[in-house]
């Protein structure tokens, strides 16, 4: 291993080893990769005590540093979350392997047969904060898609990440996968992030998972391609045609099921023609949510805290929501276009024509009709674990799972054709 005190040298050496591992993984049959993931899942379960002890150290340090409740929730592990982590790795093992899939094929007039075939991307760098489960999710997805992973977790989860990675590495080794299939950057120095971003030729794709400052830094400094999402400023629009009981249930779930995840609702938009706006606001408040809105709105002004201009552009990740009354679906879509982050937006409506227009015209990675924004999750989409939710428009969008971690190449089969 290169000198850990020299981040550039360290990442270059990790990239060299990852490239060798990626070449091996790219040619491994599906069954071998799946067996490695199942062994890793078993190792995670066996290491529960060690992982919980490591996580307790991180939680204590996080509380001492004054991490927010939302960040502590993301950081915390318990037996149930470890079981879920292991189950997620096993779920990836059971997914259809995208590597080798033929996307399409054609035959040219000269008889040349062309096909586009999915292949691994190569070496993928994952830079993430807070969530130690990303260590397992990212490693599993990268390996199953035939890629090697270089994982750089945040300092707040350093002990948890090391314990999880140790279990994964043991499982992979037991099943005969390359030792460097998933490497964990051994230092928390921020310079290691810069080295990864500059590792052109050593890392093929960088995926950041974390707060706005991390993603902004990655996008500003990266010399390798980036697959990223920014804020999850997600909206639920309740149309005048919505069933009040359904609307109440969806709104409360979208905000309060887990407030610290990127799929949580941050802004509630209510049609001025909806019959019970006060009921929606009070339902959130009864669930423990602080609601901020325009105090001059006659129907809700007296029961909300005043909102300022920044509220409409804030990802709270907490039990806080902003609420605005809008003039129908036109007003809702205009608000989302002005303040949204292209992540996840939902409409609650009984009018199918209104709903279909919302689904077609709202420019977000995920749009939902009569469903909570909390479904913005690769597992809920049947994709197994996810590497993240991409809000851009290129390569992959929405929950990024196995297929999003592949690219393709053209294969031509001829019978002696030459070009005139």
C-alpha positions as a printed Julia matrix, in Angstrom:
420×3 Matrix{Float64}:
   0.0     0.0     0.0
   1.22    3.49   -0.8
   2.03    6.03    1.9
  -1.29    6.97    3.54
   0.13   10.43    4.26
   0.35   11.15    0.53
  -3.29   11.15   -0.71
  -2.37   11.38   -4.39
  -0.04    8.4    -4.15
  -2.54    6.5    -2.0
  -5.44    6.92   -4.42
  -3.26    6.15   -7.43
  -2.19    2.86   -5.85
  -5.76    2.0    -4.87
  -6.85    2.8    -8.41
  -4.17    0.53   -9.87
  -5.29   -2.36   -7.69
  -8.95   -1.62   -8.41
  -8.28   -1.7   -12.17
  -6.84   -5.21  -11.87
  -9.8    -6.33   -9.76
 -12.27   -4.74  -12.2
 -10.77   -6.69  -15.09
 -11.35   -9.91  -13.17
 -14.88   -8.97  -12.09
 -15.86   -8.01  -15.64
 -15.31  -11.56  -16.78
 -16.81  -13.37  -13.78
 -20.05  -15.29  -14.3
 -23.18  -14.09  -12.56
 -23.23  -17.06  -10.19
 -19.74  -16.3    -8.89
 -20.53  -12.65   -8.2
 -23.82  -13.6    -6.54
 -22.06  -16.15   -4.34
 -19.63  -13.45   -3.23
 -22.47  -11.16   -2.24
 -24.28  -13.87   -0.31
 -21.07  -14.65    1.55
 -20.67  -10.94    2.31
 -24.23  -10.78    3.65
 -23.54  -13.72    5.93
 -20.36  -12.04    7.14
 -22.3    -8.86    7.96
 -24.7   -10.83   10.12
 -21.84  -12.59   11.88
 -20.13   -9.27   12.56
 -23.21   -7.63   14.11
 -21.63   -7.25   17.56
 -18.45   -5.68   16.18
 -20.39   -3.36   13.87
 -22.69   -2.18   16.67
 -19.72   -1.51   18.93
 -18.02    0.51   16.21
 -21.22    2.42   15.52
 -21.62    3.23   19.22
 -18.22    4.94   19.09
 -19.3     6.99   16.08
 -22.63    7.91   17.68
 -20.93    9.09   20.86
 -18.47   11.18   18.88
 -21.28   12.58   16.74
 -23.31   13.63   19.75
 -20.24   15.27   21.25
 -19.68   17.16   17.99
 -23.28   18.36   18.01
 -24.46   16.56   14.86
 -28.1    17.26   14.08
 -30.84   14.77   14.86
 -31.21   14.08   11.14
 -27.5    13.26   10.75
 -27.49   11.11   13.87
 -30.47    9.18   12.51
 -28.58    8.54    9.29
 -25.53    7.44   11.24
 -27.24    5.14   13.74
 -27.19    1.38   13.3
 -29.11   -1.21   15.28
 -29.75   -4.91   14.83
 -32.66   -4.22   12.5
 -30.65   -1.92   10.26
 -27.76   -4.37   10.08
 -30.2    -7.13    9.16
 -31.65   -4.84    6.52
 -28.18   -4.07    5.21
 -27.4    -7.77    4.86
 -30.77   -8.44    3.25
 -30.08   -5.62    0.79
 -26.78   -7.21   -0.23
 -28.54  -10.55   -0.72
 -31.26   -8.83   -2.75
 -28.63   -7.5    -5.14
 -27.28  -11.02   -5.54
 -30.69  -12.11   -6.74
 -31.13   -9.39   -9.34
 -30.73   -9.9   -13.06
 -27.12   -9.31  -14.05
 -26.99   -6.48  -16.58
 -23.49   -7.35  -17.8
 -23.69   -8.96  -21.22
 -27.3    -7.97  -21.85
 -27.96   -7.1   -25.48
 -29.68   -3.71  -25.59
 -30.51   -3.92  -29.27
 -29.2    -5.43  -32.48
 -29.51   -4.71  -36.17
 -28.18   -5.84  -39.52
 -26.88   -3.36  -42.06
 -27.66   -3.72  -45.79
 -24.15   -5.07  -46.32
 -24.8    -7.9   -43.86
 -22.74   -6.47  -40.99
 -24.48   -7.42  -37.72
 -24.32   -4.8   -34.95
 -25.34   -5.06  -31.33
 -25.06   -2.89  -28.23
 -24.06   -4.88  -25.17
 -23.92   -3.78  -21.53
 -20.49   -3.81  -19.95
 -19.14   -2.62  -16.57
 -17.97    0.97  -16.22
 -14.73   -0.12  -14.54
 -13.57    1.58  -11.32
 -16.16    3.59   -9.42
 -15.34    5.96   -6.58
 -18.04    6.53   -3.99
 -17.7     9.56   -1.71
 -20.32    9.61    1.02
 -21.26   11.03    4.4
 -23.12    9.86    7.49
 -24.8     6.7     6.21
 -22.6     3.67    6.99
 -25.01    1.39    5.12
 -23.71    2.98    1.9
 -20.51    0.99    2.44
 -22.43   -2.25    1.94
 -24.91   -0.99   -0.66
 -22.26    0.58   -2.88
 -19.89   -2.36   -2.67
 -22.64   -4.85   -3.51
 -23.96   -2.9    -6.48
 -20.54   -2.18   -7.94
 -19.4    -5.78   -7.66
 -22.58   -7.28   -9.11
 -22.31   -4.9   -12.07
 -18.72   -6.06  -12.6
 -17.03   -2.92  -11.25
 -14.41   -2.42   -8.58
 -15.26    0.17   -5.91
 -13.15    2.68   -4.03
 -15.15    3.83   -1.01
 -14.47    7.01    0.91
 -16.84    7.47    3.85
 -17.13   10.48    6.12
 -15.16   10.93    9.33
 -18.37   10.82   11.38
 -18.86    7.14   10.44
 -15.23    6.05   10.29
 -15.44    3.17   12.8
 -18.74    1.87   11.43
 -17.47    1.93    7.86
 -14.31    0.06    8.77
 -16.23   -2.66   10.6
 -18.7    -3.07    7.74
 -15.93   -3.12    5.15
 -13.99   -5.72    7.12
 -17.02   -8.0     7.09
 -17.6    -7.49    3.37
 -13.95   -8.16    2.56
 -14.03  -11.37    4.57
 -17.13  -12.55    2.73
 -15.71  -11.67   -0.69
 -12.43  -13.45    0.07
 -14.25  -16.58    1.27
 -16.13  -16.75   -2.02
 -13.09  -16.18   -4.22
 -13.78  -12.62   -5.35
 -10.77  -10.33   -5.93
  -9.38   -8.92   -2.7
  -9.56   -5.4    -4.13
 -13.11   -5.65   -5.42
 -14.16   -3.03   -2.85
 -11.49   -0.95   -1.12
 -12.1     1.52    1.69
  -9.93    4.63    1.72
  -8.09    4.24    5.05
  -7.84    7.95    5.86
 -10.44   10.63    6.58
  -8.24   13.48    5.35
 -10.27   15.7     3.01
  -7.29   15.72    0.7
  -8.15   12.13   -0.18
 -11.4    13.38   -1.69
  -9.45   15.84   -3.84
  -7.14   13.04   -4.94
 -10.1    10.91   -5.99
 -11.61   13.76   -7.95
  -8.33   14.28   -9.8
  -7.7    10.57  -10.43
  -8.38   10.7   -14.14
  -7.46    7.34  -15.61
  -7.56    5.58  -12.25
 -11.26    6.15  -11.47
 -13.88    6.06  -14.22
 -16.88    7.52  -12.38
 -17.36    9.34   -9.06
 -20.65    9.13   -7.17
 -21.07   11.58   -4.27
 -23.68   10.89   -1.59
 -23.99   13.6     1.01
 -24.89   17.19    1.68
 -24.95   20.12   -0.7
 -21.41   21.23    0.15
 -19.95   17.8    -0.67
 -21.81   17.46   -3.96
 -20.97   21.04   -4.96
 -17.28   20.4    -4.27
 -17.31   17.2    -6.27
 -18.99   18.84   -9.24
 -16.64   21.83   -9.11
 -13.36   19.94   -8.77
 -13.89   16.61  -10.52
 -11.77   15.74  -13.53
 -13.62   12.44  -13.89
 -17.31   12.0   -14.74
 -19.74   12.54  -11.83
 -23.12   10.95  -11.15
 -24.76   13.15   -8.54
 -27.89   14.5    -7.01
 -28.22   17.78   -5.21
 -30.98   18.6    -2.75
 -34.15   16.59   -2.29
 -36.49   19.59   -2.25
 -39.54   17.42   -2.85
 -43.12   18.6    -3.19
 -46.52   17.05   -2.68
 -49.27   18.87   -4.55
 -52.81   18.25   -3.33
 -55.25   19.02   -6.12
 -58.79   20.23   -5.61
 -59.99   16.84   -6.86
 -58.05   14.89   -4.21
 -59.76   12.65   -1.67
 -59.21   14.45    1.68
 -58.52   11.28    3.66
 -56.02   10.01    1.11
 -54.36   13.4     0.94
 -53.96   13.56    4.71
 -52.41   10.09    4.89
 -49.99   10.7     2.01
 -48.89   14.14    3.22
 -48.12   12.97    6.76
 -46.25    9.9     5.52
 -44.3    11.87    2.9
 -42.99   14.24    5.56
 -42.88   12.32    8.81
 -42.16    8.64    8.1
 -38.45    9.52    8.09
 -37.63   13.2     7.93
 -33.9    12.76    7.33
 -33.99   10.94    3.99
 -33.7    12.58    0.58
 -37.19   11.38   -0.4
 -38.96   13.28    2.38
 -41.45   15.97    1.39
 -40.17   19.45    2.15
 -42.95   21.59    0.65
 -46.69   20.98    0.6
 -48.6    22.68   -2.2
 -52.38   22.9    -1.8
 -54.84   23.84   -4.52
 -56.94   26.82   -3.47
 -59.96   24.73   -4.52
 -59.1    21.92   -2.11
 -61.81   21.7     0.52
 -59.73   21.07    3.64
 -56.34   22.84    3.65
 -56.45   23.41    7.4
 -56.9    19.69    7.96
 -53.64   18.95    6.11
 -51.68   21.55    8.05
 -53.08   20.39   11.38
 -52.35   16.75   10.5
 -48.69   17.62   10.04
 -48.62   19.61   13.26
 -50.28   16.79   15.19
 -47.55   14.47   13.88
 -44.91   16.78   15.38
 -44.04   18.83   12.3
 -43.41   22.57   12.35
 -45.26   24.14    9.4
 -44.15   27.38    7.79
 -46.26   29.31    5.31
 -47.5    32.66    4.13
 -49.25   34.32    7.11
 -51.47   36.43    4.82
 -53.25   33.36    3.46
 -56.69   33.59    4.99
 -57.35   29.87    5.41
 -54.03   28.84    6.99
 -52.31   32.07    8.0
 -53.18   31.89   11.67
 -51.95   28.33   12.19
 -48.56   28.4    10.45
 -45.29   30.04   11.33
 -44.25   32.76    8.87
 -42.09   31.5     6.03
 -39.3    33.55    4.48
 -37.95   33.42    0.96
 -35.32   30.81    1.87
 -37.88   28.27    3.07
 -39.04   27.39   -0.45
 -35.47   26.44   -1.39
 -34.55   24.55    1.77
 -34.06   20.81    2.24
 -34.91   20.65    5.94
 -34.24   16.95    6.56
 -36.09   17.57    9.78
 -39.65   17.8    11.14
 -40.23   21.1     9.32
 -42.27   21.69    6.19
 -43.24   24.72    4.17
 -46.78   25.04    2.78
 -48.16   27.21    0.01
 -51.58   27.62   -1.55
 -51.47   27.59   -5.35
 -53.86   28.14   -8.22
 -54.41   24.61   -9.46
 -51.93   22.36  -11.21
 -50.56   25.3   -13.22
 -49.59   27.08  -10.02
 -48.13   23.91   -8.53
 -45.97   23.16  -11.55
 -44.77   26.76  -11.7
 -43.75   26.61   -8.03
 -41.94   23.29   -8.54
 -40.13   24.6   -11.62
 -38.97   27.65   -9.64
 -37.98   25.94   -6.39
 -37.67   22.2    -7.0
 -34.46   20.18   -7.25
 -35.58   17.66   -9.91
 -35.61   14.85   -7.35
 -39.13   13.62   -6.44
 -42.51   15.34   -6.69
 -45.99   13.92   -6.17
 -49.58   14.83   -6.94
 -52.63   13.71   -4.99
 -55.63   13.95   -7.28
 -58.82   12.22   -8.28
 -58.85   13.85  -11.71
 -56.81   11.57  -13.98
 -56.32   14.22  -16.66
 -54.82   16.63  -14.14
 -52.6    13.91  -12.73
 -51.34   12.78  -16.12
 -50.46   16.35  -17.02
 -48.46   16.69  -13.8
 -46.66   13.4   -14.47
 -45.8    14.46  -18.02
 -44.75   18.06  -17.38
 -42.95   18.08  -14.01
 -39.24   17.76  -14.82
 -38.1    15.56  -11.95
 -36.31   12.23  -11.83
 -39.32   10.7   -10.04
 -42.95   11.83  -10.3
 -45.74   10.07   -8.43
 -49.54   10.06   -8.48
 -51.42    9.29   -5.26
 -48.31    7.95   -3.51
 -45.86    9.2    -0.9
 -42.52   10.69   -1.92
 -40.94    8.3     0.58
 -41.1     5.66   -2.17
 -38.09    7.38   -3.77
 -35.86    4.43   -3.02
 -34.21    1.78   -5.17
 -35.48   -1.03   -2.96
 -39.05    0.19   -3.29
 -38.6     0.31   -7.06
 -37.55   -3.33   -7.1
 -33.95   -2.45   -7.89
 -32.42   -3.8    -4.68
 -29.95   -1.47   -2.99
 -29.2     1.81   -4.74
 -26.03    3.8    -5.16
 -28.05    7.02   -4.98
 -30.75    8.99   -6.75
 -29.46   10.94   -9.73
 -31.2    14.2   -10.54
 -29.3    15.0   -13.73
 -30.37   14.08  -17.24
 -27.44   12.07  -18.57
 -26.47    8.4   -18.24
 -28.8     7.5   -15.36
 -31.69    9.23  -13.6
 -33.65    8.45  -10.44
 -32.6     5.46   -8.3
 -29.28    4.22   -9.68
 -28.82    0.49   -9.27
 -27.15   -2.21  -11.36
 -28.07   -0.99  -14.83
 -26.97    2.55  -13.96
 -23.51    1.2   -13.11
 -22.95   -0.16  -16.59
 -22.21    1.38  -19.94
 -22.29   -0.34  -23.32
 -20.09   -1.15  -26.25
 -20.89   -1.85  -29.88
 -20.07   -5.28  -31.24
 -19.95   -5.9   -34.98
 -19.97   -9.34  -36.61
 -19.04   -9.46  -40.24
 -18.32  -11.91  -43.02
 -15.46  -10.03  -44.67
 -17.1    -6.63  -45.26
 -14.85   -3.72  -46.18
 -15.85   -0.09  -46.61
 -15.62    1.4   -50.06
